[in-house]
Amino acid sequence: MATTLLTPDYIFESSWEVCNKVGGIYTVLSTRAKTLQNLLKDKIIFIGPDVIKEENPYFTEDNKIFSDWNAQTKKEGLVLKIGRWNVPGRPIAILVNFNQFYKDKNSIYTWTWEHFQVDSLHAYGDYDEASMFSYAAAKVVESFYNFYLDESKKVIYHGNEWMTGLGLLYLSYKIPQIATVFTTHATSIGRSIAGNNKPLYDYLFAYNGDQMSNELNMQSKHSIEKQTAKYADCFTTVSEITANECKELLDKPVDFILPNGFENDFVPKGAEFNKKREIAREHILNVANALLGTNLDNNTLIVSTSGRYEFRNKGVDVYIEAMNRLQRDNRLNKNVLAFIEVPGWVGEPREDLKDRLISGKKYDTPLPVPMITHWLHNMSQDNVLNMLKFLDMQNKKEDKVKLIFLPCYLNGADGIFNMKYYDLVLGNDICIYPSYYEPWGYTPLESIAFKVPCITSDLAGFGLWVNSEIGRYGEISDGVKVIHRTDYNYSEVADKIKDTVAEFSNMSELQIKKARNNAEKLSKKALWNNFIKYYYQAYDFALRRAESRKQ
C-alpha cells in the first residue's frame, strides 16, 4: 500500500540568489516558485541577502505582509525587508541585512566548531559574507517560528549551496522540529579541482575531499558544505554526475536527486515567436556586418555559447578550437557567425561600432580588433582574446567562420545590442555548450525551449538527462547533440562540434524544422510539473526524519 507523502505547512527556502540574479540557481528557484506557490499559497517564503544598494528590480517591498511580526523583529535587532519576488507566482520574499553580525563573527564560528566541527579558521573572501547572511537568515526563521508557529506545524528549511550551511546547522540545533533540506548545486571542492585544470573524473574515486581542500586553500567552504551534508535531514543535488561527486568528495551519498526544471512562460508563441526571431537575426547580422565590414545575409549560420566566464569549465576553450577547425572543413557550405556571450571585465561599448550602427550605412572595411563588441579593462590578459590571437583568428574577409566576443550581460542596456538574452538567443541556428564541469546546465535547456537545437556534453547533468530520455546519445536531429567528454579528449570534442555544425549546414529546410520541433518537445519534458514530484519526496523524507526526533 502506497504511503501518503507528508506535505509541509511552511517552507522557508534560502539562497544567495533569491531576488539577486547571479547564476543558474536564480533560474532554479525563480521558475520553481510558481509551482510551490500554487501548492502552499504564501506559505513558501524565500529568504535572500539585501545586497542590491539601488532599487532592487527583482523585489517589491510590502509592509502589510507579516506586519505584526515585522514590528517584533525590530525589537530583536533583525534588519529585513518583507515583500514579493517579482517572478511568476509572486511568492513572499524576505531580504535580510546581515552586517550587524560581523562583530559576533568569531563567537558564531566558535559555536559552529563546537557543535558541528566546522573549520572556519581558514575563512577568506566570500566565506564571511555568506556565513553572516546564512546566520541572519536562520535568525529570521527562528523569530518567525517562535512568533507564529509551533510543533503542530510541519516546517521545512531548505538551504541551497554551502553559502546557506551555517544557518541550516544553527536551526537544526536550535529548533530541531524544523526539517532541514540541503541542496548542493556543485560541490565547492569539485568546481575548484576542475577550475584548477586538474583531471576531476578519472581520479574522482582517488581524491580525498579534505586533502584537496587543503591543497587548494578551500578548507572552510569545504568544511561547511561537508558538515551540512552530514547533519541535514535530507541531502540532495541536481544530477547523477554531481551525486557521484558528493559521495566521493563529501563522503556522503545524497538522499535524492532533484533535477532542475523550468517554466517556459518566457517563450513567445506562434506569429510573435517568428517575428521576434526575425528581429533578432536582423539585429545580430547588422552588428556583425558593422564590426566586420562584411555583407553577411540571412543564410548565415548563427551560433553561440554563453554562461559564466569559466573558460575551461564551461568549454569556451574547446568551442573556440572547434570554430577554428571548422574554418578548414570543406563540408561547410554556409558562412558561420559565432558568438561568445560571456560577461568579461567589460569597460565600455565601442564608440566606433556605435557610430557605424547609428549611421545605418554599409561598410566594406572592418574596424580595428574586429573580434570584440565592447572594450575590456584587461584586453591583454583576457583568455578569449589571447586564444583568438594564438590561433590567428582575426575575422579576415576570406574566413568562412567569423568569431565575435560579446563580453557583457545581455540585459537590454549594453550599448551595442540593447536586447535581452532571451530576445537574442532565439535568433540562433545552433547553441553550443561543451562543458567540462556542469552539474546541470540551464543554458542548453533554455536554448531548446526557444527551438534552437544545441550541442552539449555528457559531463553536464542536462546532457545525461537528454541521453536517458532518448535512450541513447542525442544527435542534432533529436534537438540536442550530446558529445562524450572525458578529462583527456579535448581534441576529439572539438572535432565532434566542428562535424556537427558542418552536418547542420548541409541539412534541408525540412530536416532543420524537424530538429527544431524535437528540441522544443524535449524541453517540455523538463517543465517543473514533471520534476516537482522529486521535491515532494525529499520534503516527505526530511519531515519524517524530524518527526522521529520528537519520539
Backbone torsions as a table, in degrees:
resi	resn	phi	psi	omega
1	MET	NA	129.4	-177.5
2	ALA	-71.0	134.7	177.9
3	THR	-82.4	139.0	175.3
4	THR	-72.7	134.9	-179.2
5	LEU	-71.2	139.4	172.8
6	LEU	-71.4	134.7	-179.5
7	THR	-112.1	134.1	179.6
8	PRO	-69.1	147.7	171.0
9	ASP	-82.9	-33.8	178.3
10	TYR	-137.9	142.2	170.4
11	ILE	-125.9	126.8	168.9
12	PHE	-105.7	125.6	179.9
13	GLU	-124.2	123.7	-177.1
14	SER	-116.7	146.3	177.4
15	SER	-164.5	149.1	174.3
16	TRP	-61.9	-19.7	-174.9
17	GLU	-102.2	16.0	171.7
18	VAL	-75.0	123.0	-178.2
19	CYS	54.4	28.7	-175.8
20	ASN	-151.6	93.4	-169.8
21	LYS	-79.5	110.2	179.4
22	VAL	-119.6	-47.9	-177.1
23	GLY	-153.9	-150.6	-172.7
24	GLY	-66.1	-26.3	-177.5
25	ILE	-65.2	-32.1	175.5
26	TYR	-56.8	-44.0	-179.3
27	THR	-65.6	-42.6	179.9
28	VAL	-55.7	-53.6	-172.7
29	LEU	-72.4	-43.5	-173.7
30	SER	-70.3	-30.2	179.1
31	THR	-83.8	-29.8	179.3
32	ARG	-75.2	-22.3	-174.4
33	ALA	-53.5	-40.2	-175.6
34	LYS	-63.2	-43.9	-179.5
35	THR	-62.7	-42.7	-179.4
36	LEU	-72.6	-34.4	177.5
37	GLN	-64.5	-38.4	177.0
38	ASN	-62.5	-35.8	-178.2
39	LEU	-76.4	-43.0	-167.5
40	LEU	-111.5	-7.6	174.2
41	LYS	44.3	75.5	176.8
42	ASP	69.9	12.8	173.5
43	LYS	-109.1	12.1	165.6
44	ILE	-105.6	120.7	-174.0
45	ILE	-125.9	118.4	-179.1
46	PHE	-91.6	141.3	-179.4
47	ILE	-124.7	124.7	-179.1
48	GLY	-134.1	174.8	-178.5
49	PRO	-84.4	142.6	176.4
50	ASP	-90.0	80.1	-172.5
51	VAL	-117.3	-9.2	-179.7
52	ILE	-86.9	112.2	-170.3
53	LYS	-71.4	-43.5	177.5
54	GLU	-76.6	-170.5	-178.5
55	GLU	-64.9	131.5	-176.4
56	ASN	-82.0	114.8	-177.0
57	PRO	-69.2	-15.6	-175.3
58	TYR	-94.2	-2.8	-168.2
59	PHE	-138.7	138.0	174.6
60	THR	-122.4	117.3	-178.6
61	GLU	-71.5	144.9	178.2
62	ASP	-145.2	102.7	-174.5
63	ASN	-69.3	-11.8	-178.5
64	LYS	-78.7	-21.6	-178.6
65	ILE	-75.4	127.1	178.4
66	PHE	50.4	40.3	-173.6
67	SER	-63.3	-35.3	-179.3
68	ASP	-65.9	-42.5	178.5
69	TRP	-69.5	-37.8	-177.9
70	ASN	-57.7	-38.3	178.0
71	ALA	-62.7	-37.9	179.5
72	GLN	-66.6	-39.1	-177.2
73	THR	-62.2	-33.5	179.5
74	LYS	-63.3	-41.0	178.6
75	LYS	-63.4	-31.4	-178.0
76	GLU	-83.9	-0.9	177.5
77	GLY	81.5	14.7	176.9
78	LEU	-87.2	141.6	179.9
79	VAL	-117.1	111.1	-175.4
80	LEU	-148.5	164.3	174.2
81	LYS	-122.9	134.2	178.6
82	ILE	-112.7	136.4	179.7
83	GLY	-174.0	-145.8	-179.0
84	ARG	-129.4	145.5	175.9
85	TRP	-80.5	128.9	-176.2
86	ASN	-81.0	64.3	176.6
87	VAL	-134.8	164.6	179.6
88	PRO	-52.5	134.5	-176.4
89	GLY	96.7	-22.5	179.9
90	ARG	38.3	61.6	-179.8
91	PRO	-71.0	161.9	175.3
92	ILE	-69.4	137.7	176.0
93	ALA	-131.9	142.2	175.4
94	ILE	-119.4	122.9	177.4
95	LEU	-103.6	125.4	-175.1
96	VAL	-108.0	138.3	171.5
97	ASN	-93.6	131.0	-172.0
98	PHE	-117.3	6.2	-173.2
99	ASN	-60.3	-32.2	-175.0
100	GLN	-69.0	-11.6	-177.6
101	PHE	-89.7	-11.8	-178.7
102	TYR	-57.6	-37.3	-177.9
103	LYS	-63.9	-22.9	179.3
104	ASP	-99.7	9.4	-172.1
105	LYS	-50.6	-48.9	-175.0
106	ASN	-64.0	-40.0	-179.9
107	SER	-71.5	-33.0	176.9
108	ILE	-64.8	-45.4	179.8
109	TYR	-65.0	-37.7	178.3
110	THR	-62.7	-45.0	179.4
111	TRP	-59.1	-42.0	-177.5
112	THR	-69.4	-32.3	175.8
113	TRP	-68.8	-45.7	-176.4
114	GLU	-64.4	-37.7	-175.6
115	HIS	-93.3	-28.8	-173.1
116	PHE	-133.6	8.6	178.2
117	GLN	54.7	36.7	176.3
118	VAL	-85.4	125.4	-178.0
119	ASP	-90.2	100.9	178.8
120	SER	-101.4	8.9	-175.2
121	LEU	-62.0	-33.1	-174.3
122	HIS	-97.6	21.0	-175.9
123	ALA	-62.8	141.2	172.6
124	TYR	-156.6	166.4	173.9
125	GLY	58.7	-127.4	-171.6
126	ASP	-80.3	-0.6	-179.6
127	TYR	-63.7	-46.9	-178.8
128	ASP	-63.1	-46.0	-178.2
129	GLU	-59.5	-48.5	-179.3
130	ALA	-63.0	-41.9	-177.0
131	SER	-67.2	-40.6	179.1
132	MET	-67.7	-38.1	174.6
133	PHE	-61.2	-47.3	-176.1
134	SER	-61.4	-41.6	178.8
135	TYR	-64.6	-45.1	179.4
136	ALA	-61.1	-41.2	179.6
137	ALA	-61.4	-41.7	179.5
138	ALA	-66.2	-39.5	178.1
139	LYS	-62.5	-35.6	177.8
140	VAL	-64.7	-44.9	179.8
141	VAL	-66.0	-40.7	178.2
142	GLU	-58.9	-46.1	180.0
143	SER	-63.1	-45.5	-179.5
144	PHE	-61.3	-45.2	-178.0
145	TYR	-60.9	-47.3	-178.3
146	ASN	-66.9	-26.9	-177.6
147	PHE	-82.7	-43.1	-171.0
148	TYR	-111.1	-28.3	-164.4
149	LEU	-115.6	171.8	174.7
150	ASP	-154.6	-171.7	-173.9
151	GLU	-65.9	-15.0	-179.9
152	SER	-73.9	-15.1	-177.9
153	LYS	-96.5	137.7	176.4
154	LYS	-89.4	113.9	-171.9
155	VAL	-122.0	136.0	177.1
156	ILE	-114.2	137.1	166.7
157	TYR	-116.0	118.6	-174.7
158	HIS	-114.8	113.2	178.4
159	GLY	-103.7	138.9	179.4
160	ASN	-110.5	122.6	175.9
161	GLU	75.6	162.8	-178.9
162	TRP	-54.1	-27.1	-174.9
163	MET	-64.1	-16.1	179.0
164	THR	-106.3	3.8	-172.0
165	GLY	-62.7	-45.7	-174.4
166	LEU	-60.1	-43.2	179.6
167	GLY	-65.5	-38.2	179.8
168	LEU	-63.5	-43.0	178.7
169	LEU	-65.1	-40.2	179.2
170	TYR	-59.1	-47.1	-178.6
171	LEU	-67.4	-38.1	-178.0
172	SER	-63.7	-27.1	178.9
173	TYR	-84.8	-46.4	-172.7
174	LYS	-77.1	-38.6	-179.0
175	ILE	-130.9	76.6	-173.3
176	PRO	-64.6	-14.1	177.9
177	GLN	-75.9	-10.1	172.7
178	ILE	-82.7	129.2	178.2
179	ALA	-83.7	133.9	-175.9
180	THR	-109.4	136.6	174.3
181	VAL	-122.0	131.7	178.6
182	PHE	-122.4	126.0	178.1
183	THR	-115.5	122.3	170.1
184	THR	-99.9	124.8	-178.1
185	HIS	-88.2	-18.5	175.2
186	ALA	-168.8	132.7	-179.7
187	THR	-71.0	142.0	-177.5
188	SER	-63.2	-35.9	-177.4
189	ILE	-76.7	-36.2	177.0
190	GLY	-63.5	-45.4	178.3
191	ARG	-61.2	-38.4	-178.4
192	SER	-69.3	-41.4	177.7
193	ILE	-59.3	-47.7	-179.1
194	ALA	-65.1	-43.4	-177.7
195	GLY	-68.1	-20.6	178.5
196	ASN	-94.9	20.2	175.6
197	ASN	62.1	27.6	174.6
198	LYS	-96.6	145.9	178.1
199	PRO	-69.5	120.0	-174.7
200	LEU	-89.2	-41.8	-163.8
201	TYR	-84.8	-46.0	-178.9
202	ASP	-61.5	-31.5	-174.6
203	TYR	-104.5	7.9	-173.3
204	LEU	-54.6	-42.3	-177.8
205	PHE	-62.9	-24.4	-173.9
206	ALA	-98.0	-17.3	-179.3
207	TYR	-70.3	140.3	170.7
208	ASN	-106.3	119.7	-174.4
209	GLY	-57.4	-43.0	-177.8
210	ASP	-65.4	-43.4	-179.5
211	GLN	-64.0	-43.6	-179.7
212	MET	-65.8	-33.7	-179.7
213	SER	-66.6	-33.2	175.3
214	ASN	-67.6	-44.6	-177.0
215	GLU	-63.6	-37.5	-174.7
216	LEU	-100.8	11.1	177.5
217	ASN	58.9	44.1	-177.1
218	MET	-120.9	21.5	-169.3
219	GLN	-55.4	-45.9	-172.2
220	SER	-70.8	-45.0	178.5
221	LYS	-62.2	-43.4	-179.6
222	HIS	-63.7	-41.4	-176.9
223	SER	-64.7	-46.0	-178.8
224	ILE	-65.6	-37.9	-179.4
225	GLU	-67.7	-44.1	-177.7
226	LYS	-65.2	-43.7	-178.0
227	GLN	-72.0	-34.0	177.5
228	THR	-66.9	-41.5	177.1
229	ALA	-59.2	-38.5	-177.2
230	LYS	-70.1	-41.8	-171.3
231	TYR	-95.2	-14.8	179.8
232	ALA	-65.6	149.3	177.7
233	ASP	-66.0	-34.7	-179.5
234	CYS	-139.5	119.7	-178.6
235	PHE	-105.4	126.6	-174.2
236	THR	-134.8	161.3	169.7
237	THR	-144.9	-173.9	-165.6
238	VAL	-104.0	-10.9	-178.0
239	SER	-159.0	165.0	178.4
240	GLU	-58.7	-40.8	-174.1
241	ILE	-65.2	-38.0	179.2
242	THR	-79.4	-27.8	176.1
243	ALA	-60.8	-40.2	179.0
244	ASN	-64.7	-41.8	177.8
245	GLU	-61.0	-43.0	179.9
246	CYS	-61.6	-46.0	-177.4
247	LYS	-60.3	-43.5	-175.6
248	GLU	-79.7	-40.1	-171.6
249	LEU	-96.8	-26.8	179.4
250	LEU	-105.4	-1.7	180.0
251	ASP	56.5	34.0	-179.8
252	LYS	-147.9	113.9	176.2
253	PRO	-66.7	148.1	178.0
254	VAL	-76.1	154.8	176.5
255	ASP	-84.4	-35.3	-179.9
256	PHE	-146.1	150.2	169.1
257	ILE	-101.1	125.3	-179.4
258	LEU	-113.8	90.1	-177.0
259	PRO	-64.5	150.7	-177.2
260	ASN	-82.1	114.1	173.6
261	GLY	-92.8	-171.8	174.4
262	PHE	-160.3	167.9	173.2
263	GLU	-105.2	143.0	-178.8
264	ASN	-104.5	26.1	-177.8
265	ASP	-70.3	-10.3	177.6
266	PHE	-88.9	-0.3	-177.9
267	VAL	-92.4	119.6	179.2
268	PRO	-65.9	155.9	-175.8
269	LYS	-115.4	155.6	169.1
270	GLY	53.0	-129.9	-174.9
271	ALA	-62.3	-34.2	-179.6
272	GLU	-64.4	-39.7	178.7
273	PHE	-60.6	-49.2	-177.5
274	ASN	-60.8	-40.5	-179.2
275	LYS	-64.9	-45.3	-178.8
276	LYS	-64.8	-37.2	179.1
277	ARG	-64.8	-42.0	178.8
278	GLU	-60.9	-46.2	-179.3
279	ILE	-62.7	-43.7	-178.5
280	ALA	-61.3	-45.6	-177.9
281	ARG	-64.4	-43.0	-179.8
282	GLU	-60.6	-43.4	-178.1
283	HIS	-66.3	-45.0	179.3
284	ILE	-59.5	-46.8	-177.8
285	LEU	-66.9	-37.2	178.0
286	ASN	-60.7	-48.6	-178.4
287	VAL	-63.2	-45.5	-178.8
288	ALA	-62.1	-46.1	-179.0
289	ASN	-63.8	-37.8	178.3
290	ALA	-66.3	-39.4	-178.9
291	LEU	-72.6	-41.5	-170.8
292	LEU	-94.6	-13.4	-174.6
293	GLY	65.7	37.0	-178.2
294	THR	-114.9	-179.4	177.3
295	ASN	-131.0	54.2	-179.4
296	LEU	-67.3	133.6	-177.3
297	ASP	-106.3	-175.0	-173.4
298	ASN	-68.2	-8.1	177.8
299	ASN	-82.6	-4.5	179.7
300	THR	-67.6	140.6	176.2
301	LEU	-84.9	117.1	-178.1
302	ILE	-101.2	122.1	179.3
303	VAL	-129.2	158.3	176.7
304	SER	-156.4	160.8	165.3
305	THR	-125.1	155.5	-178.0
306	SER	-156.4	174.1	-179.6
307	GLY	128.4	-161.4	179.4
308	ARG	-72.7	155.0	-179.9
309	TYR	-82.0	73.6	171.7
310	GLU	-115.2	96.0	-164.4
311	PHE	-55.1	-45.9	-179.2
312	ARG	-89.3	-47.8	-174.4
313	ASN	-56.9	-40.3	-178.4
314	LYS	-87.5	-1.9	176.2
315	GLY	77.8	22.4	179.3
316	VAL	-64.7	-37.5	-179.6
317	ASP	-61.7	-46.3	-176.4
318	VAL	-73.2	-27.1	174.8
319	TYR	-64.3	-46.2	179.2
320	ILE	-63.0	-44.2	179.2
321	GLU	-58.6	-42.8	-179.4
322	ALA	-64.3	-41.2	179.7
323	MET	-66.4	-35.0	177.5
324	ASN	-64.6	-43.1	179.8
325	ARG	-70.1	-33.5	-179.3
326	LEU	-60.6	-32.3	178.3
327	GLN	-49.7	-36.5	-173.4
328	ARG	-103.8	12.7	-178.2
329	ASP	-91.3	113.3	-174.0
330	ASN	-75.9	-2.4	174.9
331	ARG	-81.2	-14.9	-177.3
332	LEU	-70.3	116.9	-176.5
333	ASN	-114.9	22.6	173.9
334	LYS	-139.9	157.5	169.3
335	ASN	-71.1	143.7	178.7
336	VAL	-117.0	131.5	174.9
337	LEU	-114.7	110.3	-173.8
338	ALA	-111.0	134.5	179.5
339	PHE	-116.4	146.4	167.7
340	ILE	-113.5	109.2	-175.5
341	GLU	-107.8	74.3	177.2
342	VAL	-129.2	136.5	-177.2
343	PRO	-71.3	117.7	175.8
344	GLY	-100.2	-163.3	178.1
345	TRP	-84.5	78.1	-167.2
346	VAL	-78.6	138.0	175.8
347	GLY	-92.3	-93.8	178.9
348	GLU	-136.9	161.2	176.3
349	PRO	-63.4	147.6	-177.1
350	ARG	-69.5	121.7	179.6
351	GLU	-64.3	-40.1	-178.1
352	ASP	-63.9	-34.7	178.5
353	LEU	-72.7	-40.8	177.5
354	LYS	-59.6	-43.6	-179.5
355	ASP	-59.7	-44.4	179.4
356	ARG	-63.0	-41.7	-178.6
357	LEU	-65.7	-40.5	-179.5
358	ILE	-66.6	-37.8	-177.1
359	SER	-64.9	-29.2	-179.8
360	GLY	71.8	3.9	-179.0
361	LYS	-80.8	165.8	173.9
362	LYS	-95.7	139.6	-179.6
363	TYR	-122.8	147.2	178.7
364	ASP	-116.7	10.4	173.4
365	THR	-123.2	142.2	179.8
366	PRO	-76.1	158.7	170.2
367	LEU	-75.5	160.1	173.5
368	PRO	-62.4	150.8	-175.5
369	VAL	48.0	65.2	-173.8
370	PRO	-80.9	28.6	-179.1
371	MET	-110.2	0.4	-172.1
372	ILE	-144.6	143.8	-174.7
373	THR	-96.3	-22.9	-179.0
374	HIS	-133.3	143.3	176.5
375	TRP	-71.9	147.6	177.1
376	LEU	-107.5	156.5	174.3
377	HIS	-72.3	-23.8	-174.4
378	ASN	-125.2	54.0	-175.8
379	MET	-53.1	-40.0	-173.4
380	SER	-81.3	-17.2	179.9
381	GLN	-107.6	5.2	-174.7
382	ASP	-75.8	131.9	-176.6
383	ASN	-60.9	-43.7	-178.3
384	VAL	-63.7	-51.9	-177.2
385	LEU	-63.2	-36.8	179.3
386	ASN	-65.9	-38.7	179.8
387	MET	-70.0	-38.2	177.5
388	LEU	-62.3	-39.6	179.8
389	LYS	-66.7	-45.4	-179.4
390	PHE	-58.8	-39.8	-178.4
391	LEU	-88.5	1.9	-177.4
392	ASP	55.6	43.2	176.1
393	MET	-93.7	91.5	-172.0
394	GLN	-109.4	12.2	-178.5
395	ASN	54.2	52.1	178.2
396	LYS	-71.4	157.2	-178.1
397	LYS	-49.2	-45.1	-172.9
398	GLU	-79.6	-10.2	-178.4
399	ASP	-66.2	129.7	177.3
400	LYS	-77.7	-24.4	178.8
401	VAL	-112.8	120.3	177.1
402	LYS	-111.4	132.0	-177.4
403	LEU	-118.9	126.6	-175.7
404	ILE	-122.6	132.5	177.6
405	PHE	-94.8	120.8	178.5
406	LEU	-112.0	93.4	-163.1
407	PRO	-93.1	37.3	-179.1
408	CYS	-142.4	164.6	176.0
409	TYR	-64.0	132.5	177.5
410	LEU	-89.8	85.5	-176.3
411	ASN	-109.7	8.7	179.0
412	GLY	94.1	-4.8	-176.9
413	ALA	-138.7	43.7	-176.5
414	ASP	-87.3	-9.7	176.6
415	GLY	95.5	-15.7	178.2
416	ILE	-119.6	-62.8	179.8
417	PHE	-80.1	-41.6	-178.4
418	ASN	50.7	38.8	175.5
419	MET	-131.8	148.6	177.5
420	LYS	-77.1	154.8	-176.3
421	TYR	-51.3	-47.9	-177.2
422	TYR	-64.1	-29.0	179.4
423	ASP	-79.1	-17.8	-178.0
424	LEU	-96.1	-39.9	-171.9
425	VAL	-63.6	-29.1	-178.7
426	LEU	-71.8	-7.6	175.0
427	GLY	-81.5	-9.3	-177.2
428	ASN	-72.5	157.6	168.8
429	ASP	-93.8	-39.3	177.8
430	ILE	-142.9	146.3	168.6
431	CYS	-114.6	146.4	-173.7
432	ILE	-129.5	120.1	-178.0
433	TYR	-135.0	78.0	-173.1
434	PRO	-88.5	53.9	-170.0
435	SER	-58.0	144.9	170.6
436	TYR	-91.3	-34.7	179.8
437	TYR	-134.1	111.6	-174.7
438	GLU	-157.3	92.5	-177.2
439	PRO	-52.6	-40.9	175.4
440	TRP	-127.4	-86.6	179.2
441	GLY	118.5	88.7	179.4
442	TYR	-79.4	-33.0	-174.1
443	THR	-58.3	-44.2	177.2
444	PRO	-66.8	-32.6	178.7
445	LEU	-66.8	-42.3	176.8
446	GLU	-63.5	-40.4	-179.6
447	SER	-57.3	-49.5	-176.0
448	ILE	-72.8	-24.3	175.0
449	ALA	-63.2	-29.3	177.6
450	PHE	-92.3	18.8	178.3
451	LYS	62.9	25.1	177.0
452	VAL	-102.5	110.8	178.1
453	PRO	-57.9	149.6	-177.5
454	CYS	-137.9	165.3	175.4
455	ILE	-115.5	131.1	175.4
456	THR	-140.3	-173.2	-178.2
457	SER	-122.6	166.3	178.3
458	ASP	-86.2	10.8	168.3
459	LEU	-95.8	3.9	172.7
460	ALA	-103.5	136.1	177.8
461	GLY	-54.2	-39.2	179.7
462	PHE	-62.7	-41.1	179.3
463	GLY	-61.2	-42.5	178.0
464	LEU	-64.2	-39.2	179.1
465	TRP	-62.8	-42.4	178.4
466	VAL	-58.9	-47.8	179.7
467	ASN	-58.8	-40.0	-178.5
468	SER	-70.1	-32.3	177.8
469	GLU	-69.5	-42.1	-175.9
470	ILE	-82.1	-27.8	-179.8
471	GLY	89.8	10.2	177.2
472	ARG	-168.0	-178.9	176.1
473	TYR	-67.6	130.8	-179.9
474	GLY	-66.1	143.0	174.2
475	GLU	-112.0	164.3	-176.8
476	ILE	-61.9	-29.6	178.3
477	SER	-68.5	-20.0	175.9
478	ASP	-81.2	-10.0	-176.3
479	GLY	105.5	-25.5	176.6
480	VAL	-138.2	121.5	173.3
481	LYS	-92.5	119.1	178.9
482	VAL	-105.0	118.2	-177.9
483	ILE	-97.6	136.0	176.7
484	HIS	-72.6	125.3	-178.2
485	ARG	-128.4	138.4	178.3
486	THR	-128.4	-173.7	176.6
487	ASP	-64.1	-25.7	-165.8
488	TYR	-125.0	5.2	-174.2
489	ASN	-106.2	37.0	-179.6
490	TYR	-49.2	-47.9	-175.4
491	SER	-65.1	-41.1	178.9
492	GLU	-64.5	-38.5	178.6
493	VAL	-63.8	-44.6	178.5
494	ALA	-58.5	-42.6	178.7
495	ASP	-64.0	-41.7	-179.4
496	LYS	-62.8	-40.8	178.4
497	ILE	-63.4	-48.7	179.6
498	LYS	-55.7	-48.3	-178.6
499	ASP	-62.1	-39.5	-177.9
500	THR	-66.9	-41.5	179.2
501	VAL	-67.3	-40.8	177.3
502	ALA	-61.5	-43.1	178.4
503	GLU	-61.3	-43.8	-178.9
504	PHE	-63.2	-35.6	-178.3
505	SER	-66.8	-17.3	179.4
506	ASN	-102.5	1.9	-178.8
507	MET	-75.3	147.0	178.9
508	SER	-75.9	165.6	177.5
509	GLU	-54.0	-41.2	-177.3
510	LEU	-66.6	-42.9	179.0
511	GLN	-64.0	-39.7	179.5
512	ILE	-65.8	-42.3	-179.9
513	LYS	-60.8	-41.0	-179.5
514	LYS	-65.0	-44.1	179.4
515	ALA	-62.0	-39.8	-180.0
516	ARG	-66.0	-41.0	178.8
517	ASN	-67.5	-39.3	177.4
518	ASN	-63.0	-37.7	178.4
519	ALA	-61.1	-48.3	-178.4
520	GLU	-62.8	-42.8	-179.8
521	LYS	-60.3	-43.5	-179.1
522	LEU	-63.7	-39.7	-178.4
523	SER	-62.1	-31.5	-177.5
524	LYS	-70.3	-21.2	177.2
525	LYS	-72.6	-14.6	-178.9
526	ALA	-102.4	15.4	177.2
527	LEU	-69.0	154.1	-177.0
528	TRP	-58.5	-32.1	-178.5
529	ASN	-64.7	-15.9	174.0
530	ASN	-92.5	-25.2	-173.4
531	PHE	-103.2	-16.6	-171.8
532	ILE	-65.0	-23.7	-178.0
533	LYS	-58.2	-31.2	179.9
534	TYR	-66.8	-35.0	176.7
535	TYR	-65.5	-42.3	-179.1
536	TYR	-61.6	-35.5	177.9
537	GLN	-67.0	-40.3	-180.0
538	ALA	-67.1	-41.0	178.1
539	TYR	-61.1	-44.8	179.7
540	ASP	-59.1	-46.3	-178.7
541	PHE	-58.9	-47.1	-178.1
542	ALA	-66.5	-41.9	-178.7
543	LEU	-64.0	-38.0	179.1
544	ARG	-67.3	-36.5	176.7
545	ARG	-63.5	-42.9	179.9
546	ALA	-65.5	-40.4	178.2
547	GLU	-58.3	-42.3	-175.2
548	SER	-64.9	-23.3	178.5
549	ARG	-72.1	-23.6	-176.7
550	LYS	-75.2	-22.4	-173.9
551	GLN	-77.9	NA	NA
